[in-house]
Amino acid sequence: MSSKPVGRSKTMPRSFRRKRPPGRGASVSAILVAGLLVSLVPATSALAQDAGEDAAKAQAAEHGFEAGDVVVRARMSGVLPYDVRSHIDVIGGRVDVPRMVLPDMDVSYFLTDRLAITGQTGALKTRFSVRDTIFGDIDVGSVWAVPVGVSFEYHVLPDARFNPYVGLGAVATWYTGAKSASPLVKDFRVDPQLSPVFRVGLDVRMTETWFANTEMRLVLPPTQVLTNSGVTARTDVKSLTLGFGVSYRF
């Protein structure tokens, strides 16, 4: 009989096999996920902080008007005379007041975020003519008008992109460089004027410093007096000015 050597069995009893603790794989996965989330918290907080800082910077960069601001506006304006009434002694007739184009500019200094004081000036070449006189229609000539105005502005929405404002003030106008255009007119002059002015405008913010601007002005001048060789023409006229341009804030 052959006998088999007695030794350790290569197959361990099932009861002695090492078993994996239940749930160990799930625990490891949970630990990894938790670690990943913890590592993401600082990055998320940093991103949120950066976004908050960027929003704050953007909000600060787009602030509206405030005390101490200086705003310079430049416009091209159309002058529309209306309600014209005139009287010419000796020769009769009426004064014709044409529509004109006026380049003008103003400078505003903000006393508060809503209240500003504004100085305004421009130059306008004005032509005078009279109609229906005993000599027919006469082209009197041209003269340069130099208006200088001061007014107070109230800004309704100084922090908004669309900021309407109203103004009230006075404008003084001097006339110089009179040039006759007819042999019947040897020399003429126009008396200076002081007129109240009402202003309504809108500033539209395009960048931190640049704005689009539109403004309407109502000027109510006193009787305008034009004299030539003993003939006096008196004219009462109201004028509405509508302008478009740009503004720059310093």
Summary of the structure (lengths in Angstrom):
residues: 250
radius of gyration: 41.1
end to end distance: 116.8
largest distance: 165.6
contacts: 687
relative contact order: 0.17
helix: 16%
strand: 56%
